[in-house]
Amino acid sequence: MPTAYVLLNSDLGSDESIISDIKRILSNEDIEYEVQGVYGVYDIVLKLLSKDAEKLRVIITNKVRKIAKVQSTLTMMVIEEQENL
């Protein structure tokens, strides 16, 4: 199943509101997701799973990256051929 990990940098102190926005936005989509705040270089980690890789791309590009107070993102798509090694 197509899977993407999205690492997000946010404005200082905005992690909780961004996580709430992500949950609100993704609750209307037909995808599985996990979102957590983290310590380190990035502030939030988002894992997205869908039957359609193009749908993941559209959601990341047109919805997640446009959330207010998100400074930058780094997206990593899982290599599906290696999932069952």
Chimera marker file (.cmm) of the C-alpha trace (Angstrom):
<marker_set name="trace">
<marker id="1" x="0.000" y="0.000" z="0.000" r="1" g="1" b="0" radius="0.5"/>
<marker id="2" x="1.458" y="3.399" z="-0.918" r="1" g="1" b="0" radius="0.5"/>
<marker id="3" x="2.869" y="5.033" z="2.212" r="1" g="1" b="0" radius="0.5"/>
<marker id="4" x="4.385" y="8.461" z="2.796" r="1" g="1" b="0" radius="0.5"/>
<marker id="5" x="6.157" y="9.944" z="5.790" r="1" g="1" b="0" radius="0.5"/>
<marker id="6" x="5.964" y="13.725" z="5.993" r="1" g="1" b="0" radius="0.5"/>
<marker id="7" x="8.267" y="15.629" z="8.363" r="1" g="1" b="0" radius="0.5"/>
<marker id="8" x="7.036" y="19.127" z="9.174" r="1" g="1" b="0" radius="0.5"/>
<marker id="9" x="8.726" y="22.211" z="10.603" r="1" g="1" b="0" radius="0.5"/>
<marker id="10" x="6.336" y="24.655" z="12.232" r="1" g="1" b="0" radius="0.5"/>
<marker id="11" x="6.317" y="28.098" z="13.760" r="1" g="1" b="0" radius="0.5"/>
<marker id="12" x="7.307" y="28.069" z="17.426" r="1" g="1" b="0" radius="0.5"/>
<marker id="13" x="4.428" y="26.947" z="19.639" r="1" g="1" b="0" radius="0.5"/>
<marker id="14" x="2.069" y="26.049" z="16.795" r="1" g="1" b="0" radius="0.5"/>
<marker id="15" x="2.491" y="22.253" z="16.858" r="1" g="1" b="0" radius="0.5"/>
<marker id="16" x="-0.815" y="21.490" z="18.576" r="1" g="1" b="0" radius="0.5"/>
<marker id="17" x="-2.876" y="23.677" z="16.246" r="1" g="1" b="0" radius="0.5"/>
<marker id="18" x="-1.196" y="22.169" z="13.178" r="1" g="1" b="0" radius="0.5"/>
<marker id="19" x="-1.838" y="18.629" z="14.446" r="1" g="1" b="0" radius="0.5"/>
<marker id="20" x="-5.502" y="19.564" z="15.003" r="1" g="1" b="0" radius="0.5"/>
<marker id="21" x="-5.686" y="21.003" z="11.471" r="1" g="1" b="0" radius="0.5"/>
<marker id="22" x="-4.146" y="17.837" z="10.022" r="1" g="1" b="0" radius="0.5"/>
<marker id="23" x="-6.655" y="15.646" z="11.853" r="1" g="1" b="0" radius="0.5"/>
<marker id="24" x="-9.560" y="17.829" z="10.685" r="1" g="1" b="0" radius="0.5"/>
<marker id="25" x="-8.379" y="17.843" z="7.067" r="1" g="1" b="0" radius="0.5"/>
<marker id="26" x="-7.604" y="14.119" z="6.888" r="1" g="1" b="0" radius="0.5"/>
<marker id="27" x="-10.817" y="13.034" z="8.612" r="1" g="1" b="0" radius="0.5"/>
<marker id="28" x="-12.608" y="13.908" z="5.349" r="1" g="1" b="0" radius="0.5"/>
<marker id="29" x="-10.235" y="11.813" z="3.215" r="1" g="1" b="0" radius="0.5"/>
<marker id="30" x="-10.296" y="8.087" z="2.493" r="1" g="1" b="0" radius="0.5"/>
<marker id="31" x="-6.808" y="7.421" z="3.869" r="1" g="1" b="0" radius="0.5"/>
<marker id="32" x="-5.178" y="6.065" z="6.999" r="1" g="1" b="0" radius="0.5"/>
<marker id="33" x="-2.850" y="8.326" z="8.935" r="1" g="1" b="0" radius="0.5"/>
<marker id="34" x="-0.856" y="8.797" z="12.128" r="1" g="1" b="0" radius="0.5"/>
<marker id="35" x="0.387" y="12.171" z="13.324" r="1" g="1" b="0" radius="0.5"/>
<marker id="36" x="2.664" y="12.942" z="16.270" r="1" g="1" b="0" radius="0.5"/>
<marker id="37" x="4.669" y="15.830" z="17.635" r="1" g="1" b="0" radius="0.5"/>
<marker id="38" x="8.367" y="15.020" z="18.037" r="1" g="1" b="0" radius="0.5"/>
<marker id="39" x="11.558" y="16.498" z="19.458" r="1" g="1" b="0" radius="0.5"/>
<marker id="40" x="14.471" y="17.116" z="17.130" r="1" g="1" b="0" radius="0.5"/>
<marker id="41" x="15.095" y="18.794" z="13.809" r="1" g="1" b="0" radius="0.5"/>
<marker id="42" x="11.432" y="18.417" z="12.829" r="1" g="1" b="0" radius="0.5"/>
<marker id="43" x="8.362" y="19.232" z="14.921" r="1" g="1" b="0" radius="0.5"/>
<marker id="44" x="5.703" y="16.862" z="13.561" r="1" g="1" b="0" radius="0.5"/>
<marker id="45" x="5.784" y="13.452" z="11.860" r="1" g="1" b="0" radius="0.5"/>
<marker id="46" x="2.857" y="12.427" z="9.664" r="1" g="1" b="0" radius="0.5"/>
<marker id="47" x="2.427" y="8.925" z="8.228" r="1" g="1" b="0" radius="0.5"/>
<marker id="48" x="-0.078" y="8.564" z="5.385" r="1" g="1" b="0" radius="0.5"/>
<marker id="49" x="-1.371" y="5.352" z="3.800" r="1" g="1" b="0" radius="0.5"/>
<marker id="50" x="-3.658" y="5.117" z="0.785" r="1" g="1" b="0" radius="0.5"/>
<marker id="51" x="-4.520" y="2.727" z="-1.988" r="1" g="1" b="0" radius="0.5"/>
<marker id="52" x="-3.627" y="5.501" z="-4.445" r="1" g="1" b="0" radius="0.5"/>
<marker id="53" x="-0.152" y="7.101" z="-4.495" r="1" g="1" b="0" radius="0.5"/>
<marker id="54" x="-1.433" y="10.024" z="-6.565" r="1" g="1" b="0" radius="0.5"/>
<marker id="55" x="-4.024" y="10.773" z="-3.877" r="1" g="1" b="0" radius="0.5"/>
<marker id="56" x="-1.220" y="10.966" z="-1.295" r="1" g="1" b="0" radius="0.5"/>
<marker id="57" x="0.687" y="13.414" z="-3.487" r="1" g="1" b="0" radius="0.5"/>
<marker id="58" x="-2.363" y="15.639" z="-3.922" r="1" g="1" b="0" radius="0.5"/>
<marker id="59" x="-3.158" y="15.664" z="-0.196" r="1" g="1" b="0" radius="0.5"/>
<marker id="60" x="0.438" y="16.472" z="0.772" r="1" g="1" b="0" radius="0.5"/>
<marker id="61" x="0.871" y="19.169" z="-1.872" r="1" g="1" b="0" radius="0.5"/>
<marker id="62" x="-2.538" y="20.838" z="-1.796" r="1" g="1" b="0" radius="0.5"/>
<marker id="63" x="-3.598" y="20.393" z="1.822" r="1" g="1" b="0" radius="0.5"/>
<marker id="64" x="-0.839" y="19.563" z="4.319" r="1" g="1" b="0" radius="0.5"/>
<marker id="65" x="1.792" y="21.922" z="2.912" r="1" g="1" b="0" radius="0.5"/>
<marker id="66" x="-0.706" y="24.800" z="2.824" r="1" g="1" b="0" radius="0.5"/>
<marker id="67" x="-1.610" y="24.650" z="6.525" r="1" g="1" b="0" radius="0.5"/>
<marker id="68" x="-0.905" y="27.997" z="8.189" r="1" g="1" b="0" radius="0.5"/>
<marker id="69" x="2.259" y="28.084" z="10.308" r="1" g="1" b="0" radius="0.5"/>
<marker id="70" x="3.886" y="25.119" z="8.517" r="1" g="1" b="0" radius="0.5"/>
<marker id="71" x="7.304" y="26.460" z="7.547" r="1" g="1" b="0" radius="0.5"/>
<marker id="72" x="8.597" y="23.484" z="5.549" r="1" g="1" b="0" radius="0.5"/>
<marker id="73" x="8.047" y="19.809" z="4.848" r="1" g="1" b="0" radius="0.5"/>
<marker id="74" x="10.130" y="16.819" z="3.817" r="1" g="1" b="0" radius="0.5"/>
<marker id="75" x="8.230" y="13.946" z="2.210" r="1" g="1" b="0" radius="0.5"/>
<marker id="76" x="9.544" y="10.396" z="1.930" r="1" g="1" b="0" radius="0.5"/>
<marker id="77" x="7.621" y="7.832" z="-0.116" r="1" g="1" b="0" radius="0.5"/>
<marker id="78" x="8.107" y="4.197" z="0.871" r="1" g="1" b="0" radius="0.5"/>
<marker id="79" x="9.555" y="1.918" z="-1.824" r="1" g="1" b="0" radius="0.5"/>
<marker id="80" x="6.687" y="-0.533" z="-2.125" r="1" g="1" b="0" radius="0.5"/>
<marker id="81" x="8.779" y="-3.229" z="-3.792" r="1" g="1" b="0" radius="0.5"/>
<marker id="82" x="10.889" y="-3.505" z="-0.619" r="1" g="1" b="0" radius="0.5"/>
<marker id="83" x="8.038" y="-3.739" z="1.891" r="1" g="1" b="0" radius="0.5"/>
<marker id="84" x="7.972" y="-7.533" z="1.966" r="1" g="1" b="0" radius="0.5"/>
<marker id="85" x="11.706" y="-8.298" z="1.929" r="1" g="1" b="0" radius="0.5"/>
<link id1="1" id2="2" r="1" g="1" b="0" radius="0.2"/>
<link id1="2" id2="3" r="1" g="1" b="0" radius="0.2"/>
<link id1="3" id2="4" r="1" g="1" b="0" radius="0.2"/>
<link id1="4" id2="5" r="1" g="1" b="0" radius="0.2"/>
<link id1="5" id2="6" r="1" g="1" b="0" radius="0.2"/>
<link id1="6" id2="7" r="1" g="1" b="0" radius="0.2"/>
<link id1="7" id2="8" r="1" g="1" b="0" radius="0.2"/>
<link id1="8" id2="9" r="1" g="1" b="0" radius="0.2"/>
<link id1="9" id2="10" r="1" g="1" b="0" radius="0.2"/>
<link id1="10" id2="11" r="1" g="1" b="0" radius="0.2"/>
<link id1="11" id2="12" r="1" g="1" b="0" radius="0.2"/>
<link id1="12" id2="13" r="1" g="1" b="0" radius="0.2"/>
<link id1="13" id2="14" r="1" g="1" b="0" radius="0.2"/>
<link id1="14" id2="15" r="1" g="1" b="0" radius="0.2"/>
<link id1="15" id2="16" r="1" g="1" b="0" radius="0.2"/>
<link id1="16" id2="17" r="1" g="1" b="0" radius="0.2"/>
<link id1="17" id2="18" r="1" g="1" b="0" radius="0.2"/>
<link id1="18" id2="19" r="1" g="1" b="0" radius="0.2"/>
<link id1="19" id2="20" r="1" g="1" b="0" radius="0.2"/>
<link id1="20" id2="21" r="1" g="1" b="0" radius="0.2"/>
<link id1="21" id2="22" r="1" g="1" b="0" radius="0.2"/>
<link id1="22" id2="23" r="1" g="1" b="0" radius="0.2"/>
<link id1="23" id2="24" r="1" g="1" b="0" radius="0.2"/>
<link id1="24" id2="25" r="1" g="1" b="0" radius="0.2"/>
<link id1="25" id2="26" r="1" g="1" b="0" radius="0.2"/>
<link id1="26" id2="27" r="1" g="1" b="0" radius="0.2"/>
<link id1="27" id2="28" r="1" g="1" b="0" radius="0.2"/>
<link id1="28" id2="29" r="1" g="1" b="0" radius="0.2"/>
<link id1="29" id2="30" r="1" g="1" b="0" radius="0.2"/>
<link id1="30" id2="31" r="1" g="1" b="0" radius="0.2"/>
<link id1="31" id2="32" r="1" g="1" b="0" radius="0.2"/>
<link id1="32" id2="33" r="1" g="1" b="0" radius="0.2"/>
<link id1="33" id2="34" r="1" g="1" b="0" radius="0.2"/>
<link id1="34" id2="35" r="1" g="1" b="0" radius="0.2"/>
<link id1="35" id2="36" r="1" g="1" b="0" radius="0.2"/>
<link id1="36" id2="37" r="1" g="1" b="0" radius="0.2"/>
<link id1="37" id2="38" r="1" g="1" b="0" radius="0.2"/>
<link id1="38" id2="39" r="1" g="1" b="0" radius="0.2"/>
<link id1="39" id2="40" r="1" g="1" b="0" radius="0.2"/>
<link id1="40" id2="41" r="1" g="1" b="0" radius="0.2"/>
<link id1="41" id2="42" r="1" g="1" b="0" radius="0.2"/>
<link id1="42" id2="43" r="1" g="1" b="0" radius="0.2"/>
<link id1="43" id2="44" r="1" g="1" b="0" radius="0.2"/>
<link id1="44" id2="45" r="1" g="1" b="0" radius="0.2"/>
<link id1="45" id2="46" r="1" g="1" b="0" radius="0.2"/>
<link id1="46" id2="47" r="1" g="1" b="0" radius="0.2"/>
<link id1="47" id2="48" r="1" g="1" b="0" radius="0.2"/>
<link id1="48" id2="49" r="1" g="1" b="0" radius="0.2"/>
<link id1="49" id2="50" r="1" g="1" b="0" radius="0.2"/>
<link id1="50" id2="51" r="1" g="1" b="0" radius="0.2"/>
<link id1="51" id2="52" r="1" g="1" b="0" radius="0.2"/>
<link id1="52" id2="53" r="1" g="1" b="0" radius="0.2"/>
<link id1="53" id2="54" r="1" g="1" b="0" radius="0.2"/>
<link id1="54" id2="55" r="1" g="1" b="0" radius="0.2"/>
<link id1="55" id2="56" r="1" g="1" b="0" radius="0.2"/>
<link id1="56" id2="57" r="1" g="1" b="0" radius="0.2"/>
<link id1="57" id2="58" r="1" g="1" b="0" radius="0.2"/>
<link id1="58" id2="59" r="1" g="1" b="0" radius="0.2"/>
<link id1="59" id2="60" r="1" g="1" b="0" radius="0.2"/>
<link id1="60" id2="61" r="1" g="1" b="0" radius="0.2"/>
<link id1="61" id2="62" r="1" g="1" b="0" radius="0.2"/>
<link id1="62" id2="63" r="1" g="1" b="0" radius="0.2"/>
<link id1="63" id2="64" r="1" g="1" b="0" radius="0.2"/>
<link id1="64" id2="65" r="1" g="1" b="0" radius="0.2"/>
<link id1="65" id2="66" r="1" g="1" b="0" radius="0.2"/>
<link id1="66" id2="67" r="1" g="1" b="0" radius="0.2"/>
<link id1="67" id2="68" r="1" g="1" b="0" radius="0.2"/>
<link id1="68" id2="69" r="1" g="1" b="0" radius="0.2"/>
<link id1="69" id2="70" r="1" g="1" b="0" radius="0.2"/>
<link id1="70" id2="71" r="1" g="1" b="0" radius="0.2"/>
<link id1="71" id2="72" r="1" g="1" b="0" radius="0.2"/>
<link id1="72" id2="73" r="1" g="1" b="0" radius="0.2"/>
<link id1="73" id2="74" r="1" g="1" b="0" radius="0.2"/>
<link id1="74" id2="75" r="1" g="1" b="0" radius="0.2"/>
<link id1="75" id2="76" r="1" g="1" b="0" radius="0.2"/>
<link id1="76" id2="77" r="1" g="1" b="0" radius="0.2"/>
<link id1="77" id2="78" r="1" g="1" b="0" radius="0.2"/>
<link id1="78" id2="79" r="1" g="1" b="0" radius="0.2"/>
<link id1="79" id2="80" r="1" g="1" b="0" radius="0.2"/>
<link id1="80" id2="81" r="1" g="1" b="0" radius="0.2"/>
<link id1="81" id2="82" r="1" g="1" b="0" radius="0.2"/>
<link id1="82" id2="83" r="1" g="1" b="0" radius="0.2"/>
<link id1="83" id2="84" r="1" g="1" b="0" radius="0.2"/>
<link id1="84" id2="85" r="1" g="1" b="0" radius="0.2"/>
</marker_set>
